[in-house]
Amino acid sequence: MTFDMSNPRHVEALALFSAQPDRSRSEFIINCILQAEQESRLEAVIRKSVSEALEGIRFVERKPLPEKEAALTDNISDLPGALLSMMDI
């Protein structure tokens, strides 16, 4: 196995590899490979599941509300009386 010391990813990988005890380095590499493969498979399953769940769903672009309706109430006294009474103000 060789590392390209001009590649920051390789430098980081070598540092992690070198930090392992000599007896554990093979197991470290095996675990990394298997974990990467497992994550890749899991991502594929999730992507497929989401695609299937969204199949047939139609998305409609919402038009923005007119400026008058979109404005938030700045003053609590602007709220309808029924709403104010529910808030016990």
Number of C-alpha atoms within 10 A of each C-alpha: 2 6 12 10 11 8 10 10 12 14 14 13 13 15 11 12 16 11 11 13 10 9 8 12 15 13 11 14 12 12 12 12 11 11 12 12 12 12 11 12 12 12 12 12 12 12 12 12 12 11 11 11 10 11 9 8 8 7 7 6 6 6 6 8 9 8 8 7 8 9 9 8 9 8 7 9 9 9 11 9 10 8 10 13 9 8 8 6 7
